[in-house]
Every structure is written in structure tokens, then in C-alpha cells.
Amino acid sequence: MSFLSEKARRLTPYVAGLQPKESGWIKLNTNENPYPPSPRVIEVIKNADIEKLRFYPDGESGVLKTAIAGALVIGEGKIFCANSSDEVLALAFQAFFSGKKNVLTPNISYGFYPVWGEIYDVGLEFVALREDFSINPDDCKSSNGVVIANPNAPTSLALELSDIEKILKQNPNGVVLIDEAYIDFAQVESAVSLIDSYENLLVVRTFSKSHSLAGLRVGYAMGQTALIDGLCRIRDAFNSYPLDMLAQNGAAAAISDTDYLKETSSRVISTRKKTIEILTNLGFYVLPSQANFIFMKAGNAQKLYSFLLENKILVRFWNKPILKDFLRVSIGTDDEMEVFCECVKRFLNEKQEKHS
């Protein structure tokens, strides 16, 4: 006998990347940053007043909002903080899309979007990507909402700011949610600059990727006050203390250290460029990445995935019709990517020997 509700039985949950328990793995499957957090984060957490943990944290994340406002030059009233960008996104689905039909999102994008669509009774419509995996802004119009990851995952491609603005103008009656989890690794401008001009724009970000704080679980959204008030309304009906004290202070320290962000992001971008060059020279097609990962086409993607797995290198493979020829590979350190590329070369050599 099952005690699950009908909705719970129908759900197809999101499947996260493998998290090995033992050491010795090169982990390139969950887009984590290969570098440690800012030294300021470590200092803040080390010196935290542990006695204060007996109190509830600031439900409005005041210290963190002040730090975000200073770093991104945006009013504190236009910022919303929560426990990871996943929670921010889930709250946004409830606040702005629940019960609505014709909410648009790309047919290849973050795997959590369709899950939230099911949970919160959102009538998602999946917009097909172009043949080159790019999003066509002309296909995103006349809707009750739009959800786009920019740069997109797993494709690694990004829309220019002019394309985002076009989508905003084409959808005046719905919230346009731009998920900028990977924007610090991109050469396109953030949509944050459009917030004052468009009341229907919500920009969502995370500290997991560029700030190396995946283990701390901090996310935030930016938009005009009416949208922020809507998120607060849903949050306070769910969990009025979403971010703990250590997370708030650690994230505030991270976003305040702009020099460290630029340094580590530049290192990732440099390693990404070198990796793409090596793989291209080996005969692979790699999309022009704007993220901290690459999306590479391999004729035997599943076999290459298994070969890498046997050599304790984790990447991401989806056994789905549109994606089955591709692997998503997070960018690690220079040393890690060198080991990855050498392993790919061994795979190609062994494959060639079998056919000779």
C-alpha cells in the first residue's frame, strides 16, 4: 500500500550528478568551481560567534543583501535571498507560474524546470532549440511567463542582452525569469542592467558556481519590488528563515571580494579555452562555451563516459535522444583537465587499435 499522493507518484524527480564518497576521483560532473572560496569566507566562518547559533537567523538576510547591493549596484529592496538558487527558482515557480498555462522554457535546459512545472501545476511549453542548440528569441513570445538559463545548461551557450530585452518586450503579461547561474564565466552582459526598465524581469543567481560555495547553499533573485514581495509572500508561507547565519555571512564575504571572483573566473575561462582547443584538435565538436563547463559531441559518448568512469573521472551523460551523442564536462584545474584530455586520447587510441 502506497501513502504517496497521486502527484508524488506521477513525478519524475531531478537526477543530480554522482557524488563519490571515496577520494581519488576527478569530479567534472556537477559544475563545481575547482578553486576554494575566497579567503574572506574562510576567515568569517572561522571567527563566527558560535553562541549565536541558538538564535534564529535574520529572515531577511540583511547583511547579505547589503553586500549584494554593494557589489552589483542595486537597491536592497530589489534583492531576495534563499537557501540555494534551486529554492529561489522553486519559490518563483510558485509565486509567478503556478496554475498558469503557456509558460515557455527551452526543451533542452536545466532538468529541474520540468520537475517544478509538475509539482506546481505549471503548464510548461517547451520551445525547441535551433539546430546549433541556440535559443531563438522569436520563439519566445505571447506567453504567461518565460524561464531561461543564460548561459544555458547543458549547452553552455548564452543569449546577448539585446535578445533578453527582445524576449521581455514580447512577453509583457508574464514574468521573464533569467537564471544566471553561470554568468560570471560568460562574455555577455548580465540582465541585471534591465531590471529598472522591466517590471516583469526576475534575475536569479547562485553562490555555488563562481563563488565556490556549493556546499553552503546560497542563492538570490533580483527584480523590481513587486516581484520581490511576491517571493517573500511564498517564502513566508513555507520557511521564513531559509538562510542560516553562517551561510549569510560567508556569502556576504564572498561577493564582497570582487578581485578574487575575477581571478578565479579568469582562470576557469583560460582553462576552458585550452581544453576546447585540445578537444577540437582531437576531432571533437565542442560548442562555444560561455559557462564553467563544455558541451562536447562524441560519436560514442556513452562509451567514452564509461571509459572515463573506469579511470575515476566523472562527467555528465544523458541517455536521451537529443543529448545521447554529447557529454557535459565541468572545467577543473589545469592539472585535472590535462588528466581528462590524456584519458580521452587513450580512449581514441584504444578505439583506433580495435579497428586496425
Wavefront OBJ file of the C-alpha trace (Angstrom):
o trace
v 0.000 0.000 0.000
v 1.397 3.396 -1.004
v 0.902 6.506 1.101
v 2.128 8.765 -1.703
v -0.227 11.329 -3.152
v -1.189 10.988 -6.802
v 1.050 13.946 -7.666
v 4.032 12.371 -5.881
v 3.508 9.114 -7.776
v 3.419 10.951 -11.105
v 6.596 12.927 -10.511
v 9.825 12.255 -12.345
v 12.409 13.654 -9.901
v 15.513 15.507 -10.963
v 18.598 13.263 -11.026
v 21.688 15.013 -9.680
v 25.248 14.160 -10.708
v 27.104 11.416 -8.867
v 28.843 12.399 -5.638
v 31.523 9.774 -4.901
v 32.259 9.126 -1.241
v 35.842 7.920 -1.618
v 38.825 10.041 -2.649
v 40.851 9.837 -5.846
v 38.173 10.982 -8.286
v 38.429 13.842 -10.758
v 34.961 15.322 -10.446
v 33.858 17.104 -13.614
v 30.155 16.292 -13.493
v 28.386 18.904 -11.347
v 29.895 22.233 -12.481
v 31.525 22.940 -9.145
v 34.299 25.504 -9.025
v 37.764 23.878 -8.944
v 39.136 26.586 -6.647
v 38.444 27.200 -2.945
v 36.231 30.045 -1.713
v 37.645 33.495 -1.083
v 39.953 33.646 1.957
v 37.494 36.204 3.348
v 34.828 33.476 3.531
v 37.123 31.174 5.475
v 38.036 33.974 7.879
v 34.403 34.966 8.506
v 33.284 31.407 9.218
v 36.306 30.655 11.428
v 35.593 33.735 13.518
v 31.820 33.283 13.701
v 30.174 33.779 17.083
v 29.008 30.186 17.550
v 26.919 31.114 20.580
v 24.576 32.988 18.241
v 23.585 29.720 16.573
v 20.983 29.265 19.313
v 19.078 32.212 17.818
v 17.109 32.170 14.590
v 18.964 33.912 11.740
v 17.859 37.133 10.098
v 14.948 36.053 7.897
v 15.585 38.942 5.512
v 19.327 38.204 5.158
v 20.130 41.876 5.725
v 23.925 41.549 5.814
v 23.935 39.525 2.628
v 21.536 41.850 0.798
v 23.727 44.811 1.711
v 26.781 43.004 0.301
v 24.969 42.054 -2.931
v 23.660 45.597 -3.331
v 27.169 46.994 -2.968
v 28.767 44.531 -5.388
v 26.111 44.756 -8.114
v 24.971 48.367 -7.554
v 21.304 47.566 -6.993
v 18.860 48.630 -4.283
v 18.476 46.268 -1.334
v 14.703 46.291 -1.794
v 15.202 44.613 -5.171
v 17.039 41.585 -3.712
v 15.674 38.297 -2.356
v 17.846 35.622 -0.713
v 17.155 31.944 -0.071
v 18.717 28.538 0.501
v 20.280 27.986 -2.957
v 19.114 29.228 -6.337
v 17.110 25.992 -6.588
v 14.953 27.204 -3.700
v 14.698 30.682 -5.242
v 13.585 29.125 -8.537
v 11.080 26.812 -6.848
v 9.567 29.762 -4.964
v 9.432 31.757 -8.206
v 7.577 28.932 -9.966
v 5.008 29.004 -7.153
v 4.739 32.785 -6.996
v 4.509 33.593 -10.701
v 3.626 30.491 -12.721
v 1.552 28.112 -10.584
v -1.731 27.200 -12.261
v -0.872 29.076 -15.454
v -0.614 27.634 -18.940
v 1.729 28.610 -21.760
v 4.843 29.218 -19.676
v 7.790 28.845 -22.037
v 11.169 27.224 -21.440
v 13.718 25.617 -23.813
v 13.296 21.900 -24.471
v 16.951 21.433 -23.520
v 17.805 23.251 -20.305
v 18.129 22.795 -16.553
v 16.478 19.497 -15.621
v 14.736 20.921 -12.565
v 12.441 23.203 -14.602
v 10.056 20.437 -15.760
v 10.050 18.937 -12.250
v 8.902 22.215 -10.713
v 6.400 22.518 -13.548
v 4.854 19.224 -12.438
v 4.939 19.989 -8.722
v 3.403 23.451 -9.006
v 0.894 22.721 -11.792
v 2.588 24.921 -14.361
v 1.588 24.431 -17.974
v 5.116 24.458 -19.366
v 5.519 24.691 -23.132
v 8.901 23.503 -24.362
v 10.491 25.643 -27.056
v 12.744 23.727 -29.433
v 16.311 24.973 -29.730
v 17.853 25.706 -33.097
v 19.962 23.027 -34.747
v 23.086 24.598 -33.221
v 21.466 24.403 -29.727
v 20.953 28.181 -29.504
v 17.701 29.781 -28.332
v 15.701 31.703 -30.923
v 14.186 34.770 -29.187
v 11.438 34.889 -31.838
v 10.118 31.568 -30.485
v 9.667 33.053 -27.000
v 6.651 35.342 -27.201
v 2.989 35.866 -26.248
v 3.262 33.737 -23.108
v 2.306 33.802 -19.445
v 5.954 33.544 -18.494
v 9.387 32.561 -19.750
v 12.143 30.652 -17.931
v 15.611 30.706 -19.480
v 19.011 29.734 -18.127
v 21.563 32.167 -19.537
v 24.111 30.729 -20.164
v 22.028 27.655 -20.795
v 22.756 24.253 -19.306
v 23.848 21.775 -20.502
v 24.559 23.500 -23.825
v 26.836 26.258 -22.404
v 25.524 28.855 -24.897
v 24.341 32.344 -23.948
v 21.964 34.956 -25.327
v 23.104 38.530 -25.831
v 21.460 41.212 -23.694
v 19.582 42.526 -26.748
v 17.953 39.092 -27.150
v 16.868 39.076 -23.492
v 15.348 42.525 -23.946
v 13.506 41.336 -27.036
v 12.004 38.458 -25.040
v 10.956 40.876 -22.291
v 9.165 43.101 -24.796
v 7.450 40.089 -26.395
v 6.037 38.874 -23.061
v 4.621 41.902 -21.179
v 1.966 39.824 -19.391
v 4.291 37.260 -17.802
v 7.416 37.144 -15.680
v 10.600 36.535 -17.639
v 12.936 34.611 -15.343
v 16.603 34.637 -16.333
v 18.660 32.061 -14.449
v 22.226 33.406 -14.408
v 23.972 30.606 -12.526
v 26.961 30.777 -14.911
v 27.019 34.460 -15.888
v 30.424 35.177 -14.318
v 32.053 32.854 -16.872
v 30.318 34.480 -19.855
v 31.280 37.223 -22.270
v 27.700 38.518 -22.461
v 26.211 41.251 -20.294
v 24.020 40.349 -17.336
v 20.306 41.084 -17.474
v 20.588 42.885 -14.117
v 21.076 46.126 -16.057
v 17.491 45.808 -17.391
v 15.724 45.431 -14.037
v 14.790 49.098 -13.650
v 13.300 49.155 -17.159
v 11.150 45.990 -16.991
v 8.759 45.209 -14.162
v 8.436 41.594 -15.359
v 12.146 40.707 -15.178
v 13.484 38.425 -12.444
v 17.194 37.545 -12.456
v 18.288 34.547 -10.353
v 21.844 33.764 -9.301
v 23.761 31.331 -7.114
v 26.910 31.353 -4.983
v 27.580 27.705 -5.873
v 29.495 28.196 -9.115
v 31.618 31.322 -9.431
v 31.924 31.862 -5.654
v 32.860 28.213 -4.862
v 30.136 27.860 -2.219
v 28.097 24.897 -3.476
v 28.334 23.369 -0.010
v 26.892 26.464 1.666
v 23.678 26.587 -0.440
v 23.004 30.272 -1.103
v 21.010 31.814 -3.935
v 19.330 35.111 -4.649
v 16.986 36.887 -7.035
v 16.836 40.475 -8.261
v 13.856 42.315 -9.644
v 11.501 45.196 -9.017
v 9.892 45.344 -5.575
v 6.547 43.832 -6.648
v 8.312 40.629 -7.722
v 10.467 40.549 -4.591
v 7.336 40.994 -2.453
v 5.747 38.047 -4.293
v 8.732 35.828 -3.495
v 8.650 36.914 0.160
v 4.949 36.051 0.320
v 5.612 32.472 -0.802
v 8.762 32.137 1.312
v 6.971 33.208 4.480
v 4.267 30.633 3.817
v 6.949 27.965 3.536
v 10.074 28.814 5.585
v 10.623 32.283 6.996
v 14.271 31.531 7.965
v 15.738 29.981 4.803
v 19.369 31.005 5.226
v 21.417 30.193 8.310
v 23.787 32.690 9.955
v 26.999 31.103 8.623
v 25.655 30.984 5.073
v 24.601 34.630 5.145
v 27.922 35.879 6.488
v 30.011 33.590 4.292
v 28.184 34.581 1.123
v 28.408 38.267 2.042
v 32.184 37.906 2.375
v 32.384 36.073 -0.961
v 30.518 38.630 -3.055
v 32.446 41.488 -1.440
v 35.752 40.021 -2.656
v 35.391 41.104 -6.281
v 39.114 40.742 -7.027
v 39.085 37.085 -6.022
v 35.996 36.453 -8.170
v 37.692 37.975 -11.205
v 40.882 35.982 -10.592
v 39.255 32.549 -10.259
v 36.721 33.134 -13.040
v 39.537 34.178 -15.378
v 41.457 31.015 -14.528
v 38.423 28.864 -15.327
v 37.869 30.720 -18.615
v 41.538 30.267 -19.567
v 41.441 26.532 -18.806
v 38.176 26.222 -20.711
v 39.759 27.779 -23.792
v 42.762 25.426 -23.666
v 40.535 22.380 -23.170
v 38.307 23.274 -26.114
v 41.387 23.727 -28.331
v 42.769 20.301 -27.375
v 39.439 18.517 -27.896
v 38.836 20.291 -31.204
v 42.273 19.225 -32.426
v 41.354 15.651 -31.463
v 38.347 15.854 -33.778
v 35.542 16.570 -31.303
v 32.891 19.204 -31.873
v 32.653 21.466 -28.820
v 30.062 24.208 -28.513
v 31.461 27.721 -27.881
v 31.064 27.706 -24.113
v 30.062 30.705 -22.007
v 29.940 28.681 -18.783
v 32.285 26.796 -16.439
v 31.660 23.614 -18.416
v 31.791 22.461 -22.012
v 29.324 20.504 -24.135
v 31.184 18.156 -26.479
v 29.903 15.850 -29.185
v 31.359 12.361 -29.173
v 30.253 9.670 -31.596
v 30.487 7.096 -28.811
v 29.508 9.378 -25.942
v 28.260 6.616 -23.676
v 31.375 4.503 -24.278
v 33.617 7.500 -23.619
v 31.632 8.249 -20.464
v 32.133 4.657 -19.269
v 35.844 4.740 -20.122
v 36.296 7.942 -18.125
v 34.311 6.427 -15.255
v 36.607 3.391 -15.218
v 39.506 5.819 -14.867
v 37.827 7.653 -11.966
v 36.853 10.726 -13.992
v 33.240 11.821 -13.641
v 31.452 13.745 -16.401
v 27.735 14.052 -17.242
v 25.929 11.886 -19.800
v 22.203 11.827 -20.578
v 20.871 8.804 -22.440
v 18.166 10.828 -24.196
v 17.541 11.101 -27.946
v 18.697 14.707 -28.388
v 21.605 14.514 -25.932
v 22.942 10.964 -26.273
v 25.859 12.000 -28.514
v 27.097 14.644 -26.062
v 28.974 14.860 -22.776
v 28.930 17.819 -20.416
v 32.320 18.330 -18.807
v 32.894 20.760 -15.942
v 36.110 22.752 -16.072
v 38.551 21.694 -13.372
v 42.061 22.875 -12.631
v 44.685 22.837 -15.384
v 46.089 19.597 -13.942
v 42.670 17.931 -13.800
v 41.836 18.902 -17.375
v 45.218 17.630 -18.536
v 44.429 14.222 -16.998
v 40.976 14.319 -18.586
v 42.359 15.120 -22.059
v 45.035 12.419 -21.776
v 42.336 9.908 -20.851
v 40.281 10.967 -23.882
v 43.361 10.455 -26.052
v 43.830 6.930 -24.652
v 40.185 6.184 -25.428
v 40.664 7.295 -29.036
v 43.900 5.282 -29.372
v 42.305 2.114 -27.994
v 39.326 2.614 -30.282
v 41.655 3.004 -33.280
v 43.661 -0.101 -32.338
v 40.481 -2.200 -32.187
v 39.571 -1.134 -35.728
v 43.070 -1.556 -37.213
l 1 2 3 4 5 6 7 8 9 10 11 12 13 14 15 16 17 18 19 20 21 22 23 24 25 26 27 28 29 30 31 32 33 34 35 36 37 38 39 40 41 42 43 44 45 46 47 48 49 50 51 52 53 54 55 56 57 58 59 60 61 62 63 64 65 66 67 68 69 70 71 72 73 74 75 76 77 78 79 80 81 82 83 84 85 86 87 88 89 90 91 92 93 94 95 96 97 98 99 100 101 102 103 104 105 106 107 108 109 110 111 112 113 114 115 116 117 118 119 120 121 122 123 124 125 126 127 128 129 130 131 132 133 134 135 136 137 138 139 140 141 142 143 144 145 146 147 148 149 150 151 152 153 154 155 156 157 158 159 160 161 162 163 164 165 166 167 168 169 170 171 172 173 174 175 176 177 178 179 180 181 182 183 184 185 186 187 188 189 190 191 192 193 194 195 196 197 198 199 200 201 202 203 204 205 206 207 208 209 210 211 212 213 214 215 216 217 218 219 220 221 222 223 224 225 226 227 228 229 230 231 232 233 234 235 236 237 238 239 240 241 242 243 244 245 246 247 248 249 250 251 252 253 254 255 256 257 258 259 260 261 262 263 264 265 266 267 268 269 270 271 272 273 274 275 276 277 278 279 280 281 282 283 284 285 286 287 288 289 290 291 292 293 294 295 296 297 298 299 300 301 302 303 304 305 306 307 308 309 310 311 312 313 314 315 316 317 318 319 320 321 322 323 324 325 326 327 328 329 330 331 332 333 334 335 336 337 338 339 340 341 342 343 344 345 346 347 348 349 350 351 352 353 354 355 356
